[in-house]
Amino acid sequence: MKVRNVCLDFDGVISSYDQGWEGPRTINSQPVACAIIWIENFIMTHCTCPDSICAMSPKGKYRLMIYSSRSKHFGGRRAMKRWLAKHGLDPRYLEVIKFPLMKPAAFVTLDDRCIRFNGNYKGLTEKIVNYKSWV
């Protein structure tokens, strides 16, 4: 069975990013509503869980990855892990989530600052120039 990567951007998708950028190791924003619950549910339903969570869980089709521009900085990935645990993510789920140094190849990526490319460049410049993030 092929395992597919699902990549979540951290700032603006998991963390609300309402405080803006304060450095790679400083995260003072609150979670986006339901983000932590969604992560736990996705892992339990679609990823391979470690025995510490559920010894009887089947092999999952997906690998959850969390990435941010802070990922490449010293302490950035550790800061995201600590923030997730501080905001209620069961630390056992951190055994499942991958925190790559660079943006990984993914089956699908959730990002608050993106435009879906549909194979057509017509109108793309206007979409970029007029783009507004939800944050």
C-alpha positions as CSV (number, residue, x, y, z in Angstrom):
1,M,0.0,0.0,0.0
2,K,1.3,3.4,-1.0
3,V,1.4,5.9,1.9
4,R,0.5,9.5,0.8
5,N,1.9,12.6,2.5
6,V,-0.6,15.2,3.7
7,C,1.2,18.4,4.5
8,L,-0.2,21.0,6.9
9,D,1.2,24.5,7.0
10,F,1.6,25.5,10.7
11,D,1.2,29.3,10.7
12,G,-2.4,30.2,9.6
13,V,-3.7,26.7,9.4
14,I,-2.9,25.2,12.8
15,S,-1.8,28.3,14.7
16,S,-4.1,31.2,14.0
17,Y,-1.0,33.4,13.3
18,D,-3.0,36.3,14.8
19,Q,0.2,37.6,16.5
20,G,2.2,37.5,13.3
21,W,5.8,36.5,13.0
22,E,7.7,36.7,16.2
23,G,10.7,34.5,15.2
24,P,11.1,30.8,14.5
25,R,11.0,29.7,18.2
26,T,8.3,32.2,19.4
27,I,4.7,31.2,18.9
28,N,2.1,33.2,20.8
29,S,-0.9,32.7,18.6
30,Q,-3.9,30.6,19.6
31,P,-4.9,27.5,17.7
32,V,-7.3,27.7,14.8
33,A,-10.7,26.5,15.9
34,C,-10.9,22.6,15.8
35,A,-7.3,22.3,14.5
36,I,-6.0,20.0,17.3
37,I,-9.1,17.9,17.3
38,W,-8.9,17.5,13.5
39,I,-5.3,16.5,13.7
40,E,-6.0,13.8,16.3
41,N,-9.0,12.5,14.4
42,F,-7.1,12.4,11.0
43,I,-4.3,10.4,12.6
44,M,-6.6,8.0,14.3
45,T,-8.7,7.4,11.1
46,H,-6.1,7.6,8.3
47,C,-2.5,7.2,9.6
48,T,-0.6,4.4,11.2
49,C,-0.8,5.0,14.9
50,P,1.9,3.9,17.4
51,D,1.0,1.1,19.8
52,S,1.0,3.7,22.6
53,I,-2.2,5.1,21.1
54,C,-3.9,2.0,19.7
55,A,-2.2,-1.4,19.3
56,M,-5.0,-2.7,17.1
57,S,-5.2,0.2,14.6
58,P,-4.8,-0.8,11.0
59,K,-2.0,0.5,8.7
60,G,-3.0,4.0,7.5
61,K,-2.9,5.3,3.9
62,Y,-1.6,8.7,4.9
63,R,1.4,10.3,6.7
64,L,0.7,13.6,8.3
65,M,3.5,16.3,8.0
66,I,3.6,19.7,9.5
67,Y,5.7,22.3,7.9
68,S,6.4,26.1,8.3
69,S,8.9,28.6,7.3
70,R,10.2,28.2,10.8
71,S,11.0,24.5,10.1
72,K,14.5,25.2,8.8
73,H,15.5,27.3,11.8
74,F,17.2,25.9,14.8
75,G,14.5,25.2,17.4
76,G,11.6,25.9,15.0
77,R,10.4,22.3,14.8
78,R,10.8,21.9,18.5
79,A,8.8,25.1,19.1
80,M,5.9,23.8,17.0
81,K,5.9,20.4,18.9
82,R,5.8,22.2,22.2
83,W,3.1,24.5,21.1
84,L,1.0,21.6,19.9
85,A,1.3,19.8,23.2
86,K,0.7,23.0,25.1
87,H,-2.6,23.5,23.2
88,G,-3.9,20.0,23.9
89,L,-2.4,17.6,21.3
90,D,-1.8,14.3,23.1
91,P,2.1,14.0,23.0
92,R,1.8,10.5,21.7
93,Y,0.5,11.9,18.3
94,L,3.9,13.6,18.0
95,E,5.3,10.1,17.4
96,V,3.2,9.9,14.2
97,I,3.5,13.5,12.8
98,K,6.6,14.2,10.7
99,F,8.2,17.7,10.9
100,P,10.4,18.0,7.8
101,L,13.2,20.6,7.5
102,M,11.9,21.6,4.0
103,K,8.5,21.6,2.4
104,P,7.9,18.0,1.4
105,A,6.4,16.5,-1.7
106,A,2.7,15.9,-0.8
107,F,-0.4,14.3,-2.1
108,V,-2.2,17.4,-0.8
109,T,-1.1,20.5,1.1
110,L,-3.3,22.7,3.4
111,D,-2.0,26.2,3.4
112,D,-3.7,29.5,4.2
113,R,-1.6,31.4,1.6
114,C,-2.1,29.6,-1.7
115,I,-4.0,29.7,-4.9
116,R,-5.0,26.4,-6.5
117,F,-3.6,26.1,-10.0
118,N,-6.1,24.6,-12.4
119,G,-3.9,24.2,-15.5
120,N,-4.8,27.7,-16.9
121,Y,-2.8,30.8,-16.4
122,K,-5.6,33.1,-17.6
123,G,-6.6,35.3,-14.7
124,L,-3.8,34.1,-12.4
125,T,-2.1,37.5,-12.2
126,E,-5.3,39.1,-11.0
127,K,-5.8,36.3,-8.4
128,I,-2.3,36.9,-7.1
129,V,-2.5,40.7,-7.0
130,N,-5.9,40.7,-5.3
131,Y,-5.2,37.8,-2.9
132,K,-6.4,38.1,0.7
133,S,-5.5,35.5,3.4
134,W,-8.3,34.6,5.8
135,V,-6.1,35.7,8.7
